[in-house]
Amino acid sequence: MRERTAAINENGFTDHVLVCTNARDGEHAACGAAHGDEVYEAVQSWLRERGVFWSRVHVAETSCLGLCSAEGTAVAIHPRGRWYSDVVPGDVPALLEAEFGADATHLGSRSDDSR
């Protein structure tokens, strides 16, 4: 095991956006069937357009975040401690602008700093 916190911080990493793309068979809703992949792609695109994708912000697909809904996918933003459910692709620009600023200039804020 290697502890990598210092290396990540030195590279300027500040935020992590987790997007649930979990798919499952059964009667219960899952983000994979509720636009999970499309939300993931929309997050990547928004960050790329602002030049911060995989530099200061990392994006990861996750399995269940525990906010299952047939209406949209779950998104968590850390270290801010922000949790969203029912996110559809059209929500992504407003969501990320509210968290990071229109030009992604508010990166690295903690939840108590950002609102």
C-alpha positions in Angstrom: 0.0 0.0 0.0 1.2 3.5 -0.9 -0.2 6.7 0.8 -0.3 9.3 -2.0 -1.9 12.4 -0.4 1.1 14.6 -0.8 1.6 13.7 -4.4 -2.0 14.4 -5.2 -2.0 17.7 -3.4 1.3 18.7 -5.1 -0.3 18.1 -8.5 -3.1 20.6 -7.6 -6.0 18.1 -7.3 -8.8 19.8 -5.3 -12.1 18.1 -6.0 -13.6 14.8 -6.9 -17.0 14.3 -8.7 -18.5 10.9 -8.2 -21.3 9.9 -10.6 -23.3 6.7 -10.0 -23.7 4.6 -13.1 -24.8 1.5 -11.2 -27.0 -0.9 -13.1 -28.9 -3.8 -11.6 -31.7 -6.1 -12.5 -34.7 -6.0 -10.3 -37.7 -4.0 -9.2 -35.7 -1.1 -7.6 -34.5 1.9 -9.4 -30.8 2.2 -10.3 -28.8 5.2 -11.7 -27.5 3.3 -14.6 -31.1 3.2 -16.1 -31.7 6.8 -15.0 -29.2 8.7 -17.2 -26.1 7.7 -15.2 -23.8 7.4 -18.3 -25.2 10.6 -19.8 -24.7 12.5 -16.6 -21.1 11.2 -16.3 -20.4 12.3 -19.9 -22.0 15.7 -19.2 -19.8 16.2 -16.2 -16.7 15.3 -18.2 -17.7 17.7 -21.0 -18.4 20.6 -18.7 -15.0 20.2 -17.0 -13.1 19.8 -20.2 -14.7 23.0 -21.7 -13.2 24.8 -18.7 -9.8 23.1 -18.9 -9.9 21.5 -15.5 -10.8 17.9 -16.3 -8.2 15.5 -14.8 -6.1 18.4 -13.6 -7.7 19.9 -10.5 -10.9 17.9 -10.7 -11.2 14.1 -11.0 -14.4 12.4 -12.1 -15.2 8.8 -11.3 -18.1 6.5 -12.1 -19.3 4.7 -9.0 -21.6 2.0 -8.0 -24.5 2.7 -5.7 -24.2 6.0 -3.7 -27.4 5.1 -1.8 -29.6 7.8 -3.5 -31.4 5.5 -6.0 -34.2 7.0 -8.1 -35.8 6.3 -11.4 -35.9 10.1 -12.0 -32.1 10.6 -12.4 -28.7 9.7 -11.1 -26.8 10.4 -7.9 -23.8 12.7 -7.8 -21.4 13.4 -4.9 -18.8 16.1 -4.8 -15.9 15.8 -2.4 -14.3 17.1 -0.3 -17.2 19.5 -0.2 -19.5 16.8 1.1 -22.3 17.7 -1.4 -24.8 15.0 -2.4 -27.4 15.2 -5.2 -30.0 12.8 -6.5 -32.3 12.8 -9.5 -29.7 14.5 -11.7 -30.3 14.4 -15.4 -27.9 15.6 -18.1 -29.5 19.0 -18.4 -29.0 19.6 -14.7 -25.2 19.3 -14.9 -24.2 22.8 -16.1 -26.2 24.5 -13.3 -25.1 22.0 -10.7 -21.4 22.4 -11.5 -21.6 26.1 -12.0 -23.2 26.4 -8.5 -20.4 24.3 -7.0 -17.3 25.4 -9.0 -18.3 28.8 -10.5 -19.1 29.5 -14.1 -15.5 29.2 -15.2 -14.6 26.6 -12.6 -12.6 29.1 -10.6 -14.0 28.1 -7.2 -12.2 24.8 -7.0 -10.8 23.6 -3.7 -13.6 25.1 -1.6 -14.9 23.1 1.4 -18.6 22.8 1.8 -18.7 25.5 4.5 -16.7 27.9 2.2 -18.7 27.4 -1.0 -22.2 28.5 0.2 
